[in-house]
Amino acid sequence: MAMANELIERRARLLGPNVPTFYADPVHITRGAGSYLWDADGQRYLDAYNNVAHCGHCHPKVVEAISAQAARLNTHTRYLHEGILDYAEALLARFGPGLDQLLMTCTGSEANDVALRMAQAATGKRGFIATDNTYHGNTTAVAHLSTRRPPIGGWPDHIRRVPAPDSLAPLGGTAEAQAEAFAANIATAIAELEAADHGFAGLMLCPIFANEGMPGIAPGFLDPTVDLVRRAGGLILCDEVQPGFGRIGSHFWGHDWLGFSPDVVTLGKPMGNGHPVAGVVARPATMAAFREAFGYFNTFGGNPVSCAAALAVLEVIEEEGLQENARDVGAYLLTGLQELSHPLIHDARGLGLFLGLELARDGAPAGEEAARIVEEMRARHVLMGRVGRAQHILKIRPPMVFSRDDADMLLAALDASFRAIPA
Amino acid sequence: MAMANELIERRARLLGPNVPTFYADPVHITRGAGSYLWDADGQRYLDAYNNVAHCGHCHPKVVEAISAQAARLNTHTRYLHEGILDYAEALLARFGPGLDQLLMTCTGSEANDVALRMAQAATGKRGFIATDNTYHGNTTAVAHLSTRRPPIGGWPDHIRRVPAPDSLAPLGGTAEAQAEAFAANIATAIAELEAADHGFAGLMLCPIFANEGMPGIAPGFLDPTVDLVRRAGGLILCDEVQPGFGRIGSHFWGHDWLGFSPDVVTLGKPMGNGHPVAGVVARPATMAAFREAFGYFNTFGGNPVSCAAALAVLEVIEEEGLQENARDVGAYLLTGLQELSHPLIHDARGLGLFLGLELARDGAPAGEEAARIVEEMRARHVLMGRVGRAQHILKIRPPMVFSRDDADMLLAALDASFRAIPA
């Protein structure tokens, strides 16, 4: 604790105020392996939060790929190199017809920032739609799609927000009515953008609505919306930063589970197991329109080290059957979550190793209670987060090597944590 | 060549059109060390272009730092970790009074995107000024500061461009009048932004005007501008992505050479010797205003591996005397450039290991001839680039381990290249 206090003081002095940390008593992590992290005192924590360490913390094959390539060559893409091409081939083989080209960036924020301009280039229009409870990154342009804080000068008029699907208060009043009600709000927003002379360039969304709290939607949910967007001439920009790379178990991408083919797909967090690499996959016509209009170059994007890291991640997913593990352990864990018994637990749901436990009291979201559970779990050495409109949904999104034993440990800690707080 | 053609075909198929490459016959690079790169046939090239490989390509100390930390822990900054704090202390010790806090990103583009919002948060205003011949990165917001291509919907009204200083056609008619003329144009732009109700948030510039062609300005050049910007309540955002980290030899930062203290400094390319790491240094009040207004978080920014790479770079600069080498070899190389004799050579200038050879014909910029020299140099296995309004200035910006022998090789190749083209 003395050590932690000193680090907290140094952070305030060197980094400034409001640099986010987890927990009232932040953890001082010094080492990671598989599903586990260790603090400076050698205490072990089960990581049920970190989707970035997709293959497990410090996976030796990824570390070796980074080390070997960093020792051989690390330069920009204005010279020819096999790395980016070998990676593009391996990655694009994972996509359905039409999604045939790749642009590489360093972060998911940069990828989403590019995706917006792809839609503008392809349509010649400026307007975008996103949900009213989401986050697509931290650049100026994509931060405008987030509702967290108003930008200086106010929200731009060419961005419209539609109500997110919700499990506690479904759009249209019922779960069945939600898909049509979501599409109807999109139609209104498109009409508004056109009336304001911005025109409609695209809709950006996460196909499992991760930040919105993974509401209990089913395949086909977006069908009315996709149809509508296409008829209006807009593009569907699918943010796979969270669900992608096999996490949802049944499919490699969220949009394949939902059953539609986006125009642009963005990738980030897990792509390099922590190495800063991200990308945008698009149809050739969309890519060409962007490359004509904007002439993009990214100094670090697609460098040989980033590509080696990303290729190793794809290989580990395949070799170790991580998608199958997500399906298997995810189903086991979901059953365990559904068997937990506590008055605050409203719903347990999710896909593969992306699960949510929704807390409510008298039908209203129980955000404070969820915060208490997260702190109780930290005391029991299990790291997890929260999502949803009121941050009332416990988010379970661990490294993909999460085992049944890990699931048992998580469930036992959850059970004890719920017993430790008032009902 | 068969191999290169195959790679070019794969690039077009997998990455799309207009992905920039250098040279009519792009080089297929497979290995790097120090100032040198090797192609797939084992041919060696002298790298006089790449400022990213600051400590030399694949510097073993940086590679070892990355490998060791990647094997131990790579996670986000919401847990406590010494890495970002040790790096911040080492970096901030290199700055003058007041520039006391650091925010870490992954790319210089992200850093400049943050810097703009820092100025908006600190001033409550929206308007920015940049020069009319520059580049500050590839996000939507910072691409608006570039004049390369118009965005969809046109240039935003809250960005104003002022004429860049120029050596062939100095502002105000003479080199002596240029500083006051530059400031006078800034004053006009500030008045325009205020009249348009945007207000004036800040001026972003590179302190050596690198992309503008490193016009022959002297310390004190910005004094009238800095005074004016401060009186107007705006911030000076100093983009040190190119000149920083000792490259200019006499000083560690471009602004220290020019003799002013910016409000915000952005860092990028050389910071991690190719590892994707970048950052923003600011005064505490500016950092606090940004952190209050925007609540920024960057998943990969400031992770332990990036910080280990960046700290190793600072240590190598110190241990190997790279700033002193830039001063020494840079002066030697500049003398050699000044001794080159050819009718097209108008001026040789620069600072440390950031040098320019300006080509002109009858007082007009000779961009095509500069392009021919770059191709001639490639044929002689020396890699270099171009800058300036007409891309008429040969840019020499090599790894900081560039030796006198390397300089001799470069000068001999330049001499032969000039002899190979018509006068």
Interface residues (C-beta under 8 A of the other chain):
Chain A: A4 L7 I8 R10 R11 R13 L14 L15 G16 P17 N18 V19 P20 T21 F22 P26 V27 H28 I29 T30 R31 G32 L37 N50 V52 A53 H57 C58 P60 V62 V63 I66 S67 A70 A71 R72 L73 N74 T75 H76 T77 R78 Y79 L80 H81 E82 I84 L85 A88 E89 L92 D100 Q101 L102 L103 C106 T107 G108 S109 E110 D113 L116 R117 Q120 A121 G124 K125 R126 N138 T139 T140 A141 A143 R148 R149 P151 I152 G153 G268 K269 N273 G274 H275 P276 V277 A282 P284 M287 A288 R291 E292 A293 F294 G295 Y296 F297 N298 T299 F300 N303 V305 S306
Chain B: A4 L7 I8 R10 R11 R13 L14 L15 G16 P17 N18 V19 P20 T21 F22 P26 V27 H28 I29 T30 R31 G32 L37 N50 V52 A53 H57 C58 P60 V62 V63 I66 S67 A70 A71 R72 L73 N74 T75 H76 T77 R78 Y79 L80 H81 E82 I84 L85 A88 E89 L92 D100 Q101 L102 L103 C106 T107 G108 S109 E110 D113 L116 R117 Q120 A121 G124 K125 R126 N138 T139 T140 A141 A143 R148 R149 P151 I152 G153 A201 G268 K269 N273 G274 H275 P276 V277 A282 P284 M287 A288 R291 E292 A293 F294 G295 Y296 F297 N298 T299 F300 N303 V305 S306
